[in-house]
Structure formats: C-alpha cells, structure tokens
Amino acid sequence: MMRRLLVGIFSLFAVVALTPAALAQSGETPSTIDGAKTVSPAQVKEMLGKAQILDVRRRASWLEGRVPGAKSIVSEFNKETKSYGPTTFGPDKSQAIVIYGHGSDGWSAVTAVKNAVGAGYSNVHWMRTGFKEWSEQKLPVQN
C-alpha cells in the first residue's frame, strides 16, 4: 500500500513538473545564435526602413510602444508545436529581418530567431537586449 502511494505521488510530481510552463526556459538568453547576427539597438535604428522588424512580445506590450514599423508576430506562434511558421518571416528569405522581445531574458525571441534561421532565412538579426534597452536609450518609439 505504501509503495502504491509513493508511486502515485511520484507520478503526480512528474506530470506537474513536466508541464509546458515548467519546461519553459528562464534566465539570460545566449549571447549569440548560430546563423543570426546579434545587433544593438543603435544598429537596428540604422536598419529602420531597410529591414523587416518583428516583435515577439504580447500584443498589449506592442500597443504600448514598439520599434517604429515593427510588426507583432505573437499571433503567429503555434502553441502546439512551440514554434513560428515559416510564413511568419515573409516570402523573401534573403531580406534583412530583425527580431526582438522584451530583453535579454526573452526566450520567445530566441525561438523566433532559431525558427527563421531553420526555415532558411539568411539575413536574420537579433536585438538580444530587446525593447527594454531600445527604450532606455531613448530611441524613437511608435505607439
């Protein structure tokens, strides 16, 4: 009886511990991602009007303020596959793309960058420090 109880408790713990929320990554993101160029907010400012700017933050954050011309792609995220589909990034795989999130702990941006690179996009830029540093540097914000 005691063994069954322990097995049951362990099984319940395993189910709870392995939920998607528990599997989500946290903490600082890597400083680089293979196949993408890590760029600063100042570099992104120079790319405005020349690159497609993609924001992975929740829609409410995007509405509060964003890099000028940024497109919200949060609705493109497939919760079942935990990925962004290749159409998220546009038809031209050689076009410059900048992807950003909240900041250097933004794993959604990491996922989007890896998905773009994995889908064959060759000009992917990642603003690792995200909108947090963009706004701290008092760069232009679109509302």
PyMOL commands that set and color helices and strands:
alter all, ss='L'
color gray80, all
select helices_A, chain A and resi 2-17+20-23+41-47+59-64+74-76+86-89+107-118+130-136
alter helices_A, ss='H'
color red, helices_A
select strands_A, chain A and resi 36-38+52-55+71-72+77-78+83-84+97-100+124-127
alter strands_A, ss='S'
color yellow, strands_A
deselect
rebuild
show_as cartoon
